[in-house]
Amino acid sequence: MHYYVYVLKSLRDSIRYVGSGEDYLERLRRHNKGDYRFTKGHRPWELVHTEGFETRPQAVRREKFLKSGQGRAYLDKILRAK
């Protein structure tokens, strides 16, 4: 697996962020450093979920789903169970 969808949760105000990329741990580090405008004001972040994919288009498709209404409901359900 070369591409990942990751879900972050803000420890400050409990909002979620869904993103994708090749190195989710590096992305987490950069979100916590403040490199991204949206996530900068909600630091610190923790990684709460990842999914791996063989191709970037698969990861992007899954990211878009997780940002939809059905995807948010799915995340609510699985993250409650963790």
Phi and psi restraints in degrees (range 20) as a CNS / XPLOR table:
assign (resid 1 and name C) (resid 2 and name N)
       (resid 2 and name CA) (resid 2 and name C) 1.0 -118.0 20.0 2
assign (resid 2 and name N) (resid 2 and name CA)
       (resid 2 and name C) (resid 3 and name N) 1.0 -16.6 20.0 2
assign (resid 2 and name C) (resid 3 and name N)
       (resid 3 and name CA) (resid 3 and name C) 1.0 -127.3 20.0 2
assign (resid 3 and name N) (resid 3 and name CA)
       (resid 3 and name C) (resid 4 and name N) 1.0 146.5 20.0 2
assign (resid 3 and name C) (resid 4 and name N)
       (resid 4 and name CA) (resid 4 and name C) 1.0 -132.6 20.0 2
assign (resid 4 and name N) (resid 4 and name CA)
       (resid 4 and name C) (resid 5 and name N) 1.0 149.2 20.0 2
assign (resid 4 and name C) (resid 5 and name N)
       (resid 5 and name CA) (resid 5 and name C) 1.0 -106.6 20.0 2
assign (resid 5 and name N) (resid 5 and name CA)
       (resid 5 and name C) (resid 6 and name N) 1.0 133.2 20.0 2
assign (resid 5 and name C) (resid 6 and name N)
       (resid 6 and name CA) (resid 6 and name C) 1.0 -129.0 20.0 2
assign (resid 6 and name N) (resid 6 and name CA)
       (resid 6 and name C) (resid 7 and name N) 1.0 151.5 20.0 2
assign (resid 6 and name C) (resid 7 and name N)
       (resid 7 and name CA) (resid 7 and name C) 1.0 -123.3 20.0 2
assign (resid 7 and name N) (resid 7 and name CA)
       (resid 7 and name C) (resid 8 and name N) 1.0 126.5 20.0 2
assign (resid 7 and name C) (resid 8 and name N)
       (resid 8 and name CA) (resid 8 and name C) 1.0 -110.5 20.0 2
assign (resid 8 and name N) (resid 8 and name CA)
       (resid 8 and name C) (resid 9 and name N) 1.0 150.1 20.0 2
assign (resid 8 and name C) (resid 9 and name N)
       (resid 9 and name CA) (resid 9 and name C) 1.0 -124.1 20.0 2
assign (resid 9 and name N) (resid 9 and name CA)
       (resid 9 and name C) (resid 10 and name N) 1.0 132.0 20.0 2
assign (resid 9 and name C) (resid 10 and name N)
       (resid 10 and name CA) (resid 10 and name C) 1.0 -75.0 20.0 2
assign (resid 10 and name N) (resid 10 and name CA)
       (resid 10 and name C) (resid 11 and name N) 1.0 126.9 20.0 2
assign (resid 10 and name C) (resid 11 and name N)
       (resid 11 and name CA) (resid 11 and name C) 1.0 -77.0 20.0 2
assign (resid 11 and name N) (resid 11 and name CA)
       (resid 11 and name C) (resid 12 and name N) 1.0 -13.4 20.0 2
assign (resid 11 and name C) (resid 12 and name N)
       (resid 12 and name CA) (resid 12 and name C) 1.0 -82.4 20.0 2
assign (resid 12 and name N) (resid 12 and name CA)
       (resid 12 and name C) (resid 13 and name N) 1.0 -47.6 20.0 2
assign (resid 12 and name C) (resid 13 and name N)
       (resid 13 and name CA) (resid 13 and name C) 1.0 -137.1 20.0 2
assign (resid 13 and name N) (resid 13 and name CA)
       (resid 13 and name C) (resid 14 and name N) 1.0 14.8 20.0 2
assign (resid 13 and name C) (resid 14 and name N)
       (resid 14 and name CA) (resid 14 and name C) 1.0 65.2 20.0 2
assign (resid 14 and name N) (resid 14 and name CA)
       (resid 14 and name C) (resid 15 and name N) 1.0 14.2 20.0 2
assign (resid 14 and name C) (resid 15 and name N)
       (resid 15 and name CA) (resid 15 and name C) 1.0 -77.9 20.0 2
assign (resid 15 and name N) (resid 15 and name CA)
       (resid 15 and name C) (resid 16 and name N) 1.0 160.9 20.0 2
assign (resid 15 and name C) (resid 16 and name N)
       (resid 16 and name CA) (resid 16 and name C) 1.0 -109.2 20.0 2
assign (resid 16 and name N) (resid 16 and name CA)
       (resid 16 and name C) (resid 17 and name N) 1.0 152.9 20.0 2
assign (resid 16 and name C) (resid 17 and name N)
       (resid 17 and name CA) (resid 17 and name C) 1.0 -133.6 20.0 2
assign (resid 17 and name N) (resid 17 and name CA)
       (resid 17 and name C) (resid 18 and name N) 1.0 131.4 20.0 2
assign (resid 17 and name C) (resid 18 and name N)
       (resid 18 and name CA) (resid 18 and name C) 1.0 -113.5 20.0 2
assign (resid 18 and name N) (resid 18 and name CA)
       (resid 18 and name C) (resid 19 and name N) 1.0 129.6 20.0 2
assign (resid 18 and name C) (resid 19 and name N)
       (resid 19 and name CA) (resid 19 and name C) 1.0 -144.0 20.0 2
assign (resid 19 and name N) (resid 19 and name CA)
       (resid 19 and name C) (resid 20 and name N) 1.0 177.7 20.0 2
assign (resid 19 and name C) (resid 20 and name N)
       (resid 20 and name CA) (resid 20 and name C) 1.0 -144.6 20.0 2
assign (resid 20 and name N) (resid 20 and name CA)
       (resid 20 and name C) (resid 21 and name N) 1.0 157.8 20.0 2
assign (resid 20 and name C) (resid 21 and name N)
       (resid 21 and name CA) (resid 21 and name C) 1.0 170.1 20.0 2
assign (resid 21 and name N) (resid 21 and name CA)
       (resid 21 and name C) (resid 22 and name N) 1.0 -177.4 20.0 2
assign (resid 21 and name C) (resid 22 and name N)
       (resid 22 and name CA) (resid 22 and name C) 1.0 -85.1 20.0 2
assign (resid 22 and name N) (resid 22 and name CA)
       (resid 22 and name C) (resid 23 and name N) 1.0 -31.2 20.0 2
assign (resid 22 and name C) (resid 23 and name N)
       (resid 23 and name CA) (resid 23 and name C) 1.0 -129.1 20.0 2
assign (resid 23 and name N) (resid 23 and name CA)
       (resid 23 and name C) (resid 24 and name N) 1.0 90.0 20.0 2
assign (resid 23 and name C) (resid 24 and name N)
       (resid 24 and name CA) (resid 24 and name C) 1.0 -68.5 20.0 2
assign (resid 24 and name N) (resid 24 and name CA)
       (resid 24 and name C) (resid 25 and name N) 1.0 -26.9 20.0 2
assign (resid 24 and name C) (resid 25 and name N)
       (resid 25 and name CA) (resid 25 and name C) 1.0 -70.4 20.0 2
assign (resid 25 and name N) (resid 25 and name CA)
       (resid 25 and name C) (resid 26 and name N) 1.0 -37.7 20.0 2
assign (resid 25 and name C) (resid 26 and name N)
       (resid 26 and name CA) (resid 26 and name C) 1.0 -66.7 20.0 2
assign (resid 26 and name N) (resid 26 and name CA)
       (resid 26 and name C) (resid 27 and name N) 1.0 -39.3 20.0 2
assign (resid 26 and name C) (resid 27 and name N)
       (resid 27 and name CA) (resid 27 and name C) 1.0 -64.0 20.0 2
assign (resid 27 and name N) (resid 27 and name CA)
       (resid 27 and name C) (resid 28 and name N) 1.0 -40.8 20.0 2
assign (resid 27 and name C) (resid 28 and name N)
       (resid 28 and name CA) (resid 28 and name C) 1.0 -59.5 20.0 2
assign (resid 28 and name N) (resid 28 and name CA)
       (resid 28 and name C) (resid 29 and name N) 1.0 -45.5 20.0 2
assign (resid 28 and name C) (resid 29 and name N)
       (resid 29 and name CA) (resid 29 and name C) 1.0 -58.6 20.0 2
assign (resid 29 and name N) (resid 29 and name CA)
       (resid 29 and name C) (resid 30 and name N) 1.0 -43.8 20.0 2
assign (resid 29 and name C) (resid 30 and name N)
       (resid 30 and name CA) (resid 30 and name C) 1.0 -70.9 20.0 2
assign (resid 30 and name N) (resid 30 and name CA)
       (resid 30 and name C) (resid 31 and name N) 1.0 -35.3 20.0 2
assign (resid 30 and name C) (resid 31 and name N)
       (resid 31 and name CA) (resid 31 and name C) 1.0 -62.2 20.0 2
assign (resid 31 and name N) (resid 31 and name CA)
       (resid 31 and name C) (resid 32 and name N) 1.0 -43.9 20.0 2
assign (resid 31 and name C) (resid 32 and name N)
       (resid 32 and name CA) (resid 32 and name C) 1.0 -71.0 20.0 2
assign (resid 32 and name N) (resid 32 and name CA)
       (resid 32 and name C) (resid 33 and name N) 1.0 -24.5 20.0 2
assign (resid 32 and name C) (resid 33 and name N)
       (resid 33 and name CA) (resid 33 and name C) 1.0 -75.3 20.0 2
assign (resid 33 and name N) (resid 33 and name CA)
       (resid 33 and name C) (resid 34 and name N) 1.0 -24.5 20.0 2
assign (resid 33 and name C) (resid 34 and name N)
       (resid 34 and name CA) (resid 34 and name C) 1.0 99.7 20.0 2
assign (resid 34 and name N) (resid 34 and name CA)
       (resid 34 and name C) (resid 35 and name N) 1.0 21.1 20.0 2
assign (resid 34 and name C) (resid 35 and name N)
       (resid 35 and name CA) (resid 35 and name C) 1.0 -74.3 20.0 2
assign (resid 35 and name N) (resid 35 and name CA)
       (resid 35 and name C) (resid 36 and name N) 1.0 -14.4 20.0 2
assign (resid 35 and name C) (resid 36 and name N)
       (resid 36 and name CA) (resid 36 and name C) 1.0 -117.7 20.0 2
assign (resid 36 and name N) (resid 36 and name CA)
       (resid 36 and name C) (resid 37 and name N) 1.0 132.3 20.0 2
assign (resid 36 and name C) (resid 37 and name N)
       (resid 37 and name CA) (resid 37 and name C) 1.0 -57.5 20.0 2
assign (resid 37 and name N) (resid 37 and name CA)
       (resid 37 and name C) (resid 38 and name N) 1.0 -50.0 20.0 2
assign (resid 37 and name C) (resid 38 and name N)
       (resid 38 and name CA) (resid 38 and name C) 1.0 -64.8 20.0 2
assign (resid 38 and name N) (resid 38 and name CA)
       (resid 38 and name C) (resid 39 and name N) 1.0 -44.9 20.0 2
assign (resid 38 and name C) (resid 39 and name N)
       (resid 39 and name CA) (resid 39 and name C) 1.0 -81.5 20.0 2
assign (resid 39 and name N) (resid 39 and name CA)
       (resid 39 and name C) (resid 40 and name N) 1.0 -14.8 20.0 2
assign (resid 39 and name C) (resid 40 and name N)
       (resid 40 and name CA) (resid 40 and name C) 1.0 -57.0 20.0 2
assign (resid 40 and name N) (resid 40 and name CA)
       (resid 40 and name C) (resid 41 and name N) 1.0 -42.1 20.0 2
assign (resid 40 and name C) (resid 41 and name N)
       (resid 41 and name CA) (resid 41 and name C) 1.0 -79.9 20.0 2
assign (resid 41 and name N) (resid 41 and name CA)
       (resid 41 and name C) (resid 42 and name N) 1.0 -0.8 20.0 2
assign (resid 41 and name C) (resid 42 and name N)
       (resid 42 and name CA) (resid 42 and name C) 1.0 -118.6 20.0 2
assign (resid 42 and name N) (resid 42 and name CA)
       (resid 42 and name C) (resid 43 and name N) 1.0 15.0 20.0 2
assign (resid 42 and name C) (resid 43 and name N)
       (resid 43 and name CA) (resid 43 and name C) 1.0 -67.9 20.0 2
assign (resid 43 and name N) (resid 43 and name CA)
       (resid 43 and name C) (resid 44 and name N) 1.0 152.6 20.0 2
assign (resid 43 and name C) (resid 44 and name N)
       (resid 44 and name CA) (resid 44 and name C) 1.0 -85.6 20.0 2
assign (resid 44 and name N) (resid 44 and name CA)
       (resid 44 and name C) (resid 45 and name N) 1.0 159.9 20.0 2
assign (resid 44 and name C) (resid 45 and name N)
       (resid 45 and name CA) (resid 45 and name C) 1.0 -113.7 20.0 2
assign (resid 45 and name N) (resid 45 and name CA)
       (resid 45 and name C) (resid 46 and name N) 1.0 149.2 20.0 2
assign (resid 45 and name C) (resid 46 and name N)
       (resid 46 and name CA) (resid 46 and name C) 1.0 -125.7 20.0 2
assign (resid 46 and name N) (resid 46 and name CA)
       (resid 46 and name C) (resid 47 and name N) 1.0 147.6 20.0 2
assign (resid 46 and name C) (resid 47 and name N)
       (resid 47 and name CA) (resid 47 and name C) 1.0 -80.9 20.0 2
assign (resid 47 and name N) (resid 47 and name CA)
       (resid 47 and name C) (resid 48 and name N) 1.0 124.3 20.0 2
assign (resid 47 and name C) (resid 48 and name N)
       (resid 48 and name CA) (resid 48 and name C) 1.0 -116.4 20.0 2
assign (resid 48 and name N) (resid 48 and name CA)
       (resid 48 and name C) (resid 49 and name N) 1.0 -13.2 20.0 2
assign (resid 48 and name C) (resid 49 and name N)
       (resid 49 and name CA) (resid 49 and name C) 1.0 -165.0 20.0 2
assign (resid 49 and name N) (resid 49 and name CA)
       (resid 49 and name C) (resid 50 and name N) 1.0 141.1 20.0 2
assign (resid 49 and name C) (resid 50 and name N)
       (resid 50 and name CA) (resid 50 and name C) 1.0 -139.0 20.0 2
assign (resid 50 and name N) (resid 50 and name CA)
       (resid 50 and name C) (resid 51 and name N) 1.0 152.4 20.0 2
assign (resid 50 and name C) (resid 51 and name N)
       (resid 51 and name CA) (resid 51 and name C) 1.0 -138.6 20.0 2
assign (resid 51 and name N) (resid 51 and name CA)
       (resid 51 and name C) (resid 52 and name N) 1.0 137.2 20.0 2
assign (resid 51 and name C) (resid 52 and name N)
       (resid 52 and name CA) (resid 52 and name C) 1.0 -104.5 20.0 2
assign (resid 52 and name N) (resid 52 and name CA)
       (resid 52 and name C) (resid 53 and name N) 1.0 148.2 20.0 2
assign (resid 52 and name C) (resid 53 and name N)
       (resid 53 and name CA) (resid 53 and name C) 1.0 -140.5 20.0 2
assign (resid 53 and name N) (resid 53 and name CA)
       (resid 53 and name C) (resid 54 and name N) 1.0 154.1 20.0 2
assign (resid 53 and name C) (resid 54 and name N)
       (resid 54 and name CA) (resid 54 and name C) 1.0 -76.1 20.0 2
assign (resid 54 and name N) (resid 54 and name CA)
       (resid 54 and name C) (resid 55 and name N) 1.0 -32.7 20.0 2
assign (resid 54 and name C) (resid 55 and name N)
       (resid 55 and name CA) (resid 55 and name C) 1.0 -127.1 20.0 2
assign (resid 55 and name N) (resid 55 and name CA)
       (resid 55 and name C) (resid 56 and name N) 1.0 156.5 20.0 2
assign (resid 55 and name C) (resid 56 and name N)
       (resid 56 and name CA) (resid 56 and name C) 1.0 -63.9 20.0 2
assign (resid 56 and name N) (resid 56 and name CA)
       (resid 56 and name C) (resid 57 and name N) 1.0 -43.7 20.0 2
assign (resid 56 and name C) (resid 57 and name N)
       (resid 57 and name CA) (resid 57 and name C) 1.0 -58.7 20.0 2
assign (resid 57 and name N) (resid 57 and name CA)
       (resid 57 and name C) (resid 58 and name N) 1.0 -36.0 20.0 2
assign (resid 57 and name C) (resid 58 and name N)
       (resid 58 and name CA) (resid 58 and name C) 1.0 -63.4 20.0 2
assign (resid 58 and name N) (resid 58 and name CA)
       (resid 58 and name C) (resid 59 and name N) 1.0 -44.4 20.0 2
assign (resid 58 and name C) (resid 59 and name N)
       (resid 59 and name CA) (resid 59 and name C) 1.0 -64.1 20.0 2
assign (resid 59 and name N) (resid 59 and name CA)
       (resid 59 and name C) (resid 60 and name N) 1.0 -42.9 20.0 2
assign (resid 59 and name C) (resid 60 and name N)
       (resid 60 and name CA) (resid 60 and name C) 1.0 -65.1 20.0 2
assign (resid 60 and name N) (resid 60 and name CA)
       (resid 60 and name C) (resid 61 and name N) 1.0 -40.0 20.0 2
assign (resid 60 and name C) (resid 61 and name N)
       (resid 61 and name CA) (resid 61 and name C) 1.0 -61.2 20.0 2
assign (resid 61 and name N) (resid 61 and name CA)
       (resid 61 and name C) (resid 62 and name N) 1.0 -43.7 20.0 2
assign (resid 61 and name C) (resid 62 and name N)
       (resid 62 and name CA) (resid 62 and name C) 1.0 -67.6 20.0 2
assign (resid 62 and name N) (resid 62 and name CA)
       (resid 62 and name C) (resid 63 and name N) 1.0 -39.6 20.0 2
assign (resid 62 and name C) (resid 63 and name N)
       (resid 63 and name CA) (resid 63 and name C) 1.0 -58.7 20.0 2
assign (resid 63 and name N) (resid 63 and name CA)
       (resid 63 and name C) (resid 64 and name N) 1.0 -45.5 20.0 2
assign (resid 63 and name C) (resid 64 and name N)
       (resid 64 and name CA) (resid 64 and name C) 1.0 -61.8 20.0 2
assign (resid 64 and name N) (resid 64 and name CA)
       (resid 64 and name C) (resid 65 and name N) 1.0 -40.2 20.0 2
assign (resid 64 and name C) (resid 65 and name N)
       (resid 65 and name CA) (resid 65 and name C) 1.0 -62.5 20.0 2
assign (resid 65 and name N) (resid 65 and name CA)
       (resid 65 and name C) (resid 66 and name N) 1.0 -45.3 20.0 2
assign (resid 65 and name C) (resid 66 and name N)
       (resid 66 and name CA) (resid 66 and name C) 1.0 -66.6 20.0 2
assign (resid 66 and name N) (resid 66 and name CA)
       (resid 66 and name C) (resid 67 and name N) 1.0 -18.4 20.0 2
assign (resid 66 and name C) (resid 67 and name N)
       (resid 67 and name CA) (resid 67 and name C) 1.0 -89.1 20.0 2
assign (resid 67 and name N) (resid 67 and name CA)
       (resid 67 and name C) (resid 68 and name N) 1.0 -7.0 20.0 2
assign (resid 67 and name C) (resid 68 and name N)
       (resid 68 and name CA) (resid 68 and name C) 1.0 -83.7 20.0 2
assign (resid 68 and name N) (resid 68 and name CA)
       (resid 68 and name C) (resid 69 and name N) 1.0 173.0 20.0 2
assign (resid 68 and name C) (resid 69 and name N)
       (resid 69 and name CA) (resid 69 and name C) 1.0 -59.4 20.0 2
assign (resid 69 and name N) (resid 69 and name CA)
       (resid 69 and name C) (resid 70 and name N) 1.0 -46.3 20.0 2
assign (resid 69 and name C) (resid 70 and name N)
       (resid 70 and name CA) (resid 70 and name C) 1.0 -64.8 20.0 2
assign (resid 70 and name N) (resid 70 and name CA)
       (resid 70 and name C) (resid 71 and name N) 1.0 -39.1 20.0 2
assign (resid 70 and name C) (resid 71 and name N)
       (resid 71 and name CA) (resid 71 and name C) 1.0 -66.4 20.0 2
assign (resid 71 and name N) (resid 71 and name CA)
       (resid 71 and name C) (resid 72 and name N) 1.0 -40.5 20.0 2
assign (resid 71 and name C) (resid 72 and name N)
       (resid 72 and name CA) (resid 72 and name C) 1.0 -63.9 20.0 2
assign (resid 72 and name N) (resid 72 and name CA)
       (resid 72 and name C) (resid 73 and name N) 1.0 -39.8 20.0 2
assign (resid 72 and name C) (resid 73 and name N)
       (resid 73 and name CA) (resid 73 and name C) 1.0 -63.8 20.0 2
assign (resid 73 and name N) (resid 73 and name CA)
       (resid 73 and name C) (resid 74 and name N) 1.0 -41.4 20.0 2
assign (resid 73 and name C) (resid 74 and name N)
       (resid 74 and name CA) (resid 74 and name C) 1.0 -59.9 20.0 2
assign (resid 74 and name N) (resid 74 and name CA)
       (resid 74 and name C) (resid 75 and name N) 1.0 -47.1 20.0 2
assign (resid 74 and name C) (resid 75 and name N)
       (resid 75 and name CA) (resid 75 and name C) 1.0 -63.5 20.0 2
assign (resid 75 and name N) (resid 75 and name CA)
       (resid 75 and name C) (resid 76 and name N) 1.0 -40.2 20.0 2
assign (resid 75 and name C) (resid 76 and name N)
       (resid 76 and name CA) (resid 76 and name C) 1.0 -55.9 20.0 2
assign (resid 76 and name N) (resid 76 and name CA)
       (resid 76 and name C) (resid 77 and name N) 1.0 -45.4 20.0 2
assign (resid 76 and name C) (resid 77 and name N)
       (resid 77 and name CA) (resid 77 and name C) 1.0 -66.0 20.0 2
assign (resid 77 and name N) (resid 77 and name CA)
       (resid 77 and name C) (resid 78 and name N) 1.0 -49.8 20.0 2
assign (resid 77 and name C) (resid 78 and name N)
       (resid 78 and name CA) (resid 78 and name C) 1.0 -73.7 20.0 2
assign (resid 78 and name N) (resid 78 and name CA)
       (resid 78 and name C) (resid 79 and name N) 1.0 -31.0 20.0 2
assign (resid 78 and name C) (resid 79 and name N)
       (resid 79 and name CA) (resid 79 and name C) 1.0 -76.6 20.0 2
assign (resid 79 and name N) (resid 79 and name CA)
       (resid 79 and name C) (resid 80 and name N) 1.0 -25.8 20.0 2
assign (resid 79 and name C) (resid 80 and name N)
       (resid 80 and name CA) (resid 80 and name C) 1.0 -65.6 20.0 2
assign (resid 80 and name N) (resid 80 and name CA)
       (resid 80 and name C) (resid 81 and name N) 1.0 -35.2 20.0 2
assign (resid 80 and name C) (resid 81 and name N)
       (resid 81 and name CA) (resid 81 and name C) 1.0 -75.3 20.0 2
assign (resid 81 and name N) (resid 81 and name CA)
       (resid 81 and name C) (resid 82 and name N) 1.0 -18.4 20.0 2
